Amino acid sequence: MKNNKNMPVNKGNFTSFETEDRINRFEKYRGQGWEKAYARYRKRWNEGPKSLLVPEYPVQVDVEISNKCNLHCPMCFRGKAEFRKKYSGNKLLMKEALFKKILDEIGNKVPALRLSLRGEPTVHPQLLDFIAYSKRTGIGEVSFLTNGSKLDSPYIESLIHAGLDWITISVDGTGTAYEKIRKPLKFNEILDKIKNFRQIKQRLNVNKPVVKIQSIWPAIKENPETYYNTFAPYVDLIAFNPLIDYLANDSPDQILYVENFICPQHYQRLVIGFDGKAIMCTNDDENTVDIGDANTMSVHDIWHGNKLSKIRNIHLKNGFKTIPVCKECFLPRKTAPNETAEVNGRSFKIHNYINRSQNIGD
């Protein structure tokens, strides 16, 4: 089925200053050991949403094992009073029984699993066990995003032995710029951890987990070449993204939207929070739209349920702005290539959100 809908897959994740060789090697290592299945998985991820057909199971399930975080980044939605009020206390970690219930169903059915969303996954004491269990059930690629604070040598080796396939480390800027954002971490310490990660992989003669780092663009815009050259020898891929309005401070009247937008996530991935509540997408930080509960429902039933089907139909009729969280989302928002940067002689455009104030916060 052909359609004229605008479905921005992988929007906001730019590798513009990477070389083609490094991008290809990153993809090669991600698919190592399951090359044909990996190729099918990536094709389904990138091209599947365009068909507007809902697959039997999502291509990826995001299981938020932790809604706790050990940092205080100024631009993060976790600083909003509404979020703190809704998610307070210590019971913000997924229970083992719930995790295994989910994995027992999706193993060998879903190619990719991400173990992070709103919190820091490494604060969960069972993360290593969860990774190993996921691989035993037949998940092809297990990954998570992290601030890197816990990546000492024993933990890195444990991640490798557990079978982790891919790790993304958020490193916003270098030096004091990083330390103003990733409070209370120190830049030299995170750099040493990343260097050590590389050394351990070399010593063990492994390519996985592939290591990607990413930054918000405002933190590196003054000298992106310094950022790139600092990390390129030690990681597999370096990316950046425009500053997303996590704090929802933008005036709705200033937001410009792309035409014929429809969200690809509802055809790609399903998100399950630490408490088992299914989340409409990765950008519904406060889980404002109820679509199901993995404690009492199967992943299959949530994915094909009436609530998520209704959301898909709203998007099909160009009604995404009737859903508040979709109206505020960065995915349907217009960007413009209004900056030019250069890294090691490679010139590229920066696509920023139109009328988006690039204020990181205090």
C-alpha positions in Angstrom: 0.0 0.0 0.0 1.4 3.3 -1.0 0.7 6.5 0.9 1.7 10.2 0.9 2.2 10.3 4.6 5.3 11.9 6.2 6.8 9.2 8.4 10.1 10.4 9.8 12.0 7.3 10.8 15.1 7.9 13.0 14.5 11.6 13.1 16.6 13.6 15.5 19.6 11.2 15.4 22.3 12.6 13.1 25.6 11.0 12.2 26.4 13.8 9.7 30.0 14.2 10.8 30.7 10.5 10.6 32.6 8.8 7.8 30.9 6.3 5.5 33.5 3.7 6.5 32.8 4.0 10.2 29.0 3.9 9.7 29.3 0.8 7.6 31.6 -0.9 10.2 29.1 0.0 13.0 26.3 -1.7 11.1 28.5 -4.7 10.3 29.4 -5.2 14.0 25.7 -4.8 15.0 24.8 -7.6 12.7 27.7 -9.9 13.5 26.5 -13.4 14.1 23.0 -12.9 12.7 23.7 -11.2 9.5 20.6 -12.2 7.4 18.2 -11.8 10.3 19.7 -8.4 11.1 19.3 -7.3 7.5 15.6 -8.3 7.7 15.2 -6.5 11.0 16.7 -3.3 9.8 14.5 -3.4 6.6 11.4 -3.9 8.7 12.4 -1.0 11.0 13.2 1.5 8.2 10.7 0.5 5.5 7.9 -1.3 7.4 6.0 1.7 8.7 5.5 3.0 5.1 3.2 0.1 4.4 0.8 1.1 7.2 0.5 -2.6 8.0 0.7 -3.6 11.6 3.1 -6.5 12.0 2.2 -9.5 14.1 4.7 -8.3 16.8 6.6 -5.0 17.0 10.0 -4.8 15.5 11.4 -3.6 18.8 10.1 -3.6 22.4 11.4 -1.0 24.8 11.2 -2.4 28.3 11.9 0.3 30.9 13.6 -1.6 33.7 14.3 1.5 35.6 12.5 4.9 36.1 15.2 6.0 38.5 18.2 8.2 37.6 21.3 9.2 39.4 21.9 12.5 37.5 20.2 15.9 37.4 20.5 17.2 33.9 18.9 20.7 33.5 17.0 20.1 30.2 15.5 16.7 31.3 11.8 16.2 31.7 12.5 14.5 35.1 12.9 18.0 36.5 9.3 18.9 35.8 7.1 19.1 38.9 4.4 17.0 37.2 6.8 14.2 36.5 8.3 14.2 40.0 4.9 14.1 41.6 3.8 11.2 39.5 7.0 9.2 39.8 8.4 9.6 43.3 9.7 7.1 45.8 11.9 4.1 45.5 9.6 1.6 43.8 10.6 2.6 40.3 12.3 -0.6 39.1 10.8 -3.4 37.1 10.2 -6.6 39.0 11.9 -9.8 37.7 8.6 -11.7 37.3 7.1 -9.1 35.1 10.3 -8.8 33.0 10.4 -12.6 32.4 6.7 -12.7 31.6 7.3 -10.2 28.8 10.5 -11.9 27.5 8.9 -15.4 27.6 6.4 -14.1 25.1 8.5 -12.0 22.8 11.6 -14.1 22.6 12.2 -15.4 19.1 9.3 -13.2 17.9 10.8 -9.7 18.4 14.3 -9.0 17.0 15.3 -6.1 19.1 14.9 -5.2 22.8 15.9 -1.9 24.4 16.2 -1.9 28.2 15.9 1.9 28.8 13.5 4.8 28.5 13.1 7.5 31.2 15.6 6.2 33.8 19.1 5.0 34.1 19.1 1.2 33.5 22.4 0.5 35.3 20.8 1.4 38.7 18.8 -1.8 38.4 20.6 -4.5 40.3 19.4 -7.2 37.9 20.4 -5.6 34.6 23.0 -8.1 33.8 20.7 -11.0 34.6 18.0 -9.4 32.4 20.4 -9.0 29.5 21.5 -12.7 29.7 17.9 -13.9 30.0 16.9 -11.8 27.0 19.6 -13.4 24.9 18.5 -16.9 26.0 15.0 -16.3 24.9 16.2 -15.5 21.4 16.3 -11.7 21.2 18.7 -10.8 18.4 19.8 -7.4 19.6 19.7 -6.2 23.2 20.7 -2.6 23.9 20.3 0.3 26.3 21.1 4.0 26.7 23.1 5.1 29.7 24.9 8.1 31.2 27.9 5.8 31.7 28.4 6.5 35.4 28.6 2.8 36.3 31.0 1.7 33.6 34.0 0.5 35.6 36.1 -2.4 34.4 34.3 -5.2 36.2 30.9 -3.9 35.1 32.0 -3.5 31.5 33.3 -7.1 31.4 30.0 -8.3 32.9 28.0 -6.5 30.2 30.1 -8.2 27.5 29.8 -11.7 29.1 26.0 -11.2 29.5 25.7 -10.7 25.8 24.9 -7.0 25.4 24.9 -6.1 21.7 24.8 -2.3 21.7 25.3 0.5 24.2 24.7 4.2 23.7 26.4 6.6 26.1 25.1 10.2 26.4 28.0 12.5 26.6 26.8 16.1 26.1 29.9 18.2 25.3 33.4 18.1 26.6 35.1 19.6 29.7 33.1 22.1 31.7 30.3 22.1 29.2 29.7 18.5 29.9 29.9 19.0 33.6 27.3 21.7 33.6 24.8 19.4 31.9 25.6 15.9 33.2 25.6 16.8 36.9 27.4 15.6 39.0 29.6 13.6 36.7 33.2 14.7 35.7 34.3 14.8 32.1 37.7 13.2 32.6 36.2 10.3 34.4 33.6 9.5 31.7 36.3 9.8 29.1 38.5 7.4 31.0 35.6 5.0 31.2 35.0 5.1 27.5 38.7 4.6 26.7 38.8 1.7 29.1 35.7 0.1 27.4 37.7 0.1 24.2 40.7 -1.5 25.8 38.6 -4.2 27.4 36.9 -5.1 24.1 40.3 -5.3 22.4 41.8 -7.5 25.1 38.8 -9.8 24.9 38.9 -9.7 21.1 35.2 -8.8 20.7 33.3 -6.2 18.6 30.2 -6.2 20.8 28.7 -4.4 22.4 29.1 -1.7 19.7 29.6 1.6 21.5 27.9 4.8 20.3 28.0 8.2 22.0 25.7 11.0 21.4 25.4 14.7 22.4 22.8 17.4 22.1 24.0 19.8 19.4 24.1 23.0 21.6 26.7 21.4 23.8 29.1 20.8 20.9 28.2 23.5 18.4 31.2 25.7 19.3 33.7 23.1 18.3 32.2 19.8 17.0 35.6 18.8 15.6 37.1 18.7 19.1 34.2 16.5 20.3 34.5 14.2 17.4 38.3 13.8 17.6 38.2 13.3 21.3 36.0 10.2 21.1 36.4 8.7 17.6 39.5 6.6 18.5 37.5 4.8 21.3 33.9 4.4 20.1 32.2 2.9 17.0 29.9 5.7 16.2 29.3 9.4 17.2 25.9 11.1 16.8 24.2 14.3 17.8 20.7 15.6 17.9 19.1 19.1 18.1 17.9 20.0 21.6 14.5 18.4 22.0 12.1 20.4 24.1 11.9 17.9 27.0 10.7 20.7 29.3 7.7 21.6 26.9 8.5 25.3 27.2 7.8 26.1 23.5 4.7 28.2 22.7 2.3 26.0 20.7 1.6 29.0 18.4 5.2 29.0 17.2 5.5 25.3 16.3 5.5 24.5 12.6 4.5 21.0 11.6 5.4 18.9 8.6 2.6 18.0 6.2 0.7 14.7 6.4 2.6 13.5 9.5 1.9 10.0 10.8 4.0 8.5 13.6 6.2 5.6 12.5 6.5 4.3 16.1 3.1 2.8 16.1 4.2 0.4 13.4 7.7 -0.2 14.8 7.9 -0.5 18.5 6.0 -1.0 21.7 7.1 0.7 25.0 6.4 -0.9 28.4 7.1 1.1 31.6 8.8 -0.2 34.7 5.3 -0.8 36.3 4.0 -2.8 33.3 1.9 0.0 32.0 2.2 0.2 28.2 3.2 3.6 26.9 2.0 5.0 23.6 5.5 6.0 22.4 9.0 6.8 23.6 8.0 10.5 23.9 5.1 10.2 26.3 7.2 10.9 29.3 4.3 10.9 31.8 2.4 8.1 30.2 -0.7 10.2 29.6 -2.4 7.8 27.1 -3.5 4.4 28.4 -3.0 1.6 25.9 -2.7 -1.4 28.1 -1.0 -3.2 31.0 1.6 -6.0 30.6 0.8 -7.3 34.0 -2.5 -8.5 32.8 -2.2 -8.5 29.0 0.1 -10.0 26.5 2.3 -7.9 24.3 0.4 -9.2 21.3 -2.9 -8.1 22.7 -1.6 -4.6 23.6 0.0 -4.2 20.2 -3.2 -5.2 18.4 -5.6 -3.7 21.0 -8.4 -1.2 20.4 -6.6 1.6 22.2 -3.5 1.6 20.1 -5.5 0.9 17.0 -7.5 4.0 17.7 -4.4 6.1 18.0 -3.1 4.7 14.6 -6.5 5.7 13.0 -6.3 9.2 14.5 -2.9 9.6 12.9 -4.1 8.2 9.6 -6.8 10.9 9.5 -4.1 13.7 10.2 -5.5 14.1 13.6 -2.3 13.8 15.7 -2.7 17.4 17.0 -5.8 16.2 18.9 -3.6 14.1 21.1 -1.7 16.6 23.4 1.5 14.5 23.7 1.6 14.2 19.9 1.0 17.9 19.4 4.1 18.7 21.6 6.3 16.0 20.1 9.4 16.7 18.1 8.7 14.1 15.4 6.0 16.1 13.5 7.9 19.3 13.9 9.6 21.1 11.0 13.4 21.4 10.8 15.6 23.6 8.7 19.2 23.3 7.7 20.1 26.6 9.2 23.6 25.9 10.4 26.8 24.7 8.8 29.6 22.9 10.6 32.8 21.2 9.7 34.7 18.2 11.1 38.1 17.2 9.7 37.3 18.8 6.3 33.8 17.3 6.1 31.2 20.0 5.8 27.6 19.3 6.8 24.3 21.0 7.6 22.6 21.1 11.0 18.9 20.6 10.9 17.4 22.5 13.8 13.8 22.7 14.8 12.2 25.8 13.5 11.4 28.4 16.3 13.1 26.1 18.8 15.0 28.0 21.5 18.3 26.2 22.1 18.4 26.8 25.8 19.9 23.8 27.7 18.8 25.1 31.1 20.4 25.9 34.4 
